[in-house]
Amino acid sequence: MLITWTTTEALSTGFATLQIVIPDLRVTNPSVPDFNDGSTPTFGWEAKVFDNLTQMAYVVIRTADTAL
């Protein structure tokens, strides 16, 4: 699973971004949203994160700030 947030801060090769990466996530109980009643569709799902001899999650930040 990869979640990415991008800002408007321009870098020489793109934009500043923050990413959360979960390398081994498996959906165990998905649900399908209902679009028939006119309300905002929502859905949920259950998942398991496995330790696949790697990190369970990574946080990646790309910025122009050199004081990190």
C-alpha positions as a Markdown table, in Angstrom:
| # | Residue | x | y | z |
|---|---|---|---|---|
| 1 | Met | 0.0 | 0.0 | 0.0 |
| 2 | Leu | 1.3 | 3.4 | -0.9 |
| 3 | Ile | -0.2 | 6.7 | 0.4 |
| 4 | Thr | 1.2 | 9.9 | -1.1 |
| 5 | Trp | 0.6 | 13.6 | -0.2 |
| 6 | Thr | 2.1 | 16.1 | -2.6 |
| 7 | Thr | 2.5 | 19.8 | -1.8 |
| 8 | Thr | 2.9 | 22.8 | -4.1 |
| 9 | Glu | 6.5 | 23.4 | -3.0 |
| 10 | Ala | 8.5 | 23.1 | -6.2 |
| 11 | Leu | 11.8 | 21.2 | -6.3 |
| 12 | Ser | 14.2 | 20.9 | -9.2 |
| 13 | Thr | 12.8 | 17.4 | -10.0 |
| 14 | Gly | 9.2 | 17.7 | -9.0 |
| 15 | Phe | 7.3 | 18.6 | -5.8 |
| 16 | Ala | 7.8 | 18.0 | -2.1 |
| 17 | Thr | 6.0 | 14.8 | -1.1 |
| 18 | Leu | 5.3 | 12.7 | 2.0 |
| 19 | Gln | 4.7 | 9.0 | 1.5 |
| 20 | Ile | 3.7 | 6.1 | 3.8 |
| 21 | Val | 4.6 | 2.7 | 2.4 |
| 22 | Ile | 3.4 | -0.7 | 3.8 |
| 23 | Pro | 5.1 | -3.3 | 1.7 |
| 24 | Asp | 3.1 | -6.4 | 2.7 |
| 25 | Leu | -0.6 | -5.5 | 3.4 |
| 26 | Arg | -3.3 | -7.9 | 2.5 |
| 27 | Val | -7.0 | -7.1 | 2.5 |
| 28 | Thr | -8.9 | -9.8 | 4.4 |
| 29 | Asn | -12.5 | -8.6 | 4.4 |
| 30 | Pro | -13.4 | -6.0 | 1.7 |
| 31 | Ser | -16.8 | -4.3 | 1.5 |
| 32 | Val | -18.6 | -2.8 | -1.6 |
| 33 | Pro | -20.2 | 0.7 | -1.2 |
| 34 | Asp | -23.9 | 1.1 | -1.8 |
| 35 | Phe | -24.6 | 3.9 | -4.3 |
| 36 | Asn | -28.4 | 3.6 | -4.5 |
| 37 | Asp | -29.7 | 5.7 | -1.6 |
| 38 | Gly | -28.3 | 9.1 | -2.8 |
| 39 | Ser | -26.0 | 9.6 | 0.2 |
| 40 | Thr | -22.2 | 9.8 | 0.2 |
| 41 | Pro | -20.9 | 6.3 | -0.4 |
| 42 | Thr | -18.6 | 5.0 | 2.2 |
| 43 | Phe | -16.9 | 1.7 | 2.6 |
| 44 | Gly | -14.5 | -0.1 | 5.0 |
| 45 | Trp | -12.2 | -3.0 | 4.9 |
| 46 | Glu | -10.1 | -5.1 | 7.2 |
| 47 | Ala | -6.4 | -5.9 | 6.4 |
| 48 | Lys | -3.4 | -7.5 | 7.9 |
| 49 | Val | 0.1 | -6.2 | 7.8 |
| 50 | Phe | 2.7 | -8.9 | 7.6 |
| 51 | Asp | 6.3 | -8.9 | 8.6 |
| 52 | Asn | 7.9 | -10.1 | 5.4 |
| 53 | Leu | 11.5 | -9.9 | 6.7 |
| 54 | Thr | 11.4 | -6.2 | 5.9 |
| 55 | Gln | 10.2 | -3.1 | 7.7 |
| 56 | Met | 6.4 | -3.2 | 8.4 |
| 57 | Ala | 6.1 | 0.4 | 7.2 |
| 58 | Tyr | 8.3 | 3.2 | 5.7 |
| 59 | Val | 7.8 | 7.0 | 5.9 |
| 60 | Val | 9.4 | 8.8 | 3.0 |
| 61 | Ile | 9.7 | 12.6 | 2.9 |
| 62 | Arg | 11.1 | 14.6 | -0.1 |
| 63 | Thr | 11.7 | 18.2 | 0.6 |
| 64 | Ala | 14.1 | 21.1 | -0.2 |
| 65 | Asp | 14.8 | 21.6 | 3.6 |
| 66 | Thr | 18.5 | 20.8 | 4.2 |
| 67 | Ala | 18.1 | 21.1 | 8.0 |
| 68 | Leu | 16.5 | 17.7 | 8.5 |
